[in-house]
Amino acid sequence: MSVSVLVVDDSPMARKMLIKALPPSWDVTITQASNGIEALAAYRTGTVDVMFLDLTMPEMDGYQVLETLRKEDLNCLVIVVSADIQPGAQQRVRQLGAIAFVKKPVKPADVQSVLKEYGILV
Amino acid sequence: MSAVILTDEQREALQEITNVGMGQAGASIATILNEFVHLSVPKIFILRADEISPSIVSLVGDAEVSAVRQAFHGAFRGEAIVIYRNQSHTDIADLMGYDPDVDTVEEYELILDVTNILVGACLGGVAEQIRADIGFSAPSIMAEHIPAGRLISPDEVGSAWALFVEVNFALEGRSFACHLIALMPEEEILAVGKALDWFMETL
């Protein structure tokens, strides 16, 4: 069955780069959101399995999305994709419930290894 | 008007590429200062020469600032300016374990070092992504304790239009905040646009 993937980033180019970095063999249905508010709206439809989440965004940033998801009984796997590569940022998002952190610019190999590590991709 | 010089698509790409450069710069100073650096979305503007000073004021407020400039050259030519709110010097000195009554010379050496790291990581990161080679001159003190509105005058800009790239760094729980702006003259904007088109084609 196809996996429902939500790609959240304010930059259309960054979303495109992430989508291109997904393993070609992975059977996915992709939805996109350009800020945290749109991301939560998509999440609340209840069909998101895996969320790729940017941190630095206008309206509502990635940290706020993670906090809200935690309050709402987090029910999808969140992989943070960010240019904010300071160790403190990685620690914080893991504490907030993200399963993994992928550095921008995104490399296909990094996405693949995260998906394999968590058994999302067999 | 500005859309004539850089398309929306090019501007959006530059913003995301700058975001990655900013992240690298933020990580460098987070490590050096051992603090969490708060980053915000970078902004890209194309401004008339006389709009630059007001834009700086709206960015940093009307407070007194000090600033360091550092030129870059190679595939693109321009100048990076890092603007420090005044208390920020003392904050850096303190974070780096200097004596509270550190003398001014040492304080300025510190902000020259911090500038060099920020500019090198941020603009170096931008250039690397679009596979452009740029080099940097040594940073120098541009102004000490002057009102933000007097930092740059329109005739200093040297072109009718300039690309204004704005990146902000702030430390959590500290007053330290600095702003990196990169100014590039009109004729360079076209070269940046071409490099961005090439970059987007490779995606």
Interface residues (C-beta under 8 A of the other chain):
Chain A: D10 S11 P12 M13 A14 K16 M17 K20 T56 M57 P58 S82 A83 D84 I85 Q86 P87 G88 A89 K104 P105
Chain B: E12 A13 Q15 E16 N19 V20 G21 M22 G23 Q24 G26 A27 A30 T31 F36 V37 L39 S40 V41 Q129 M200 L203
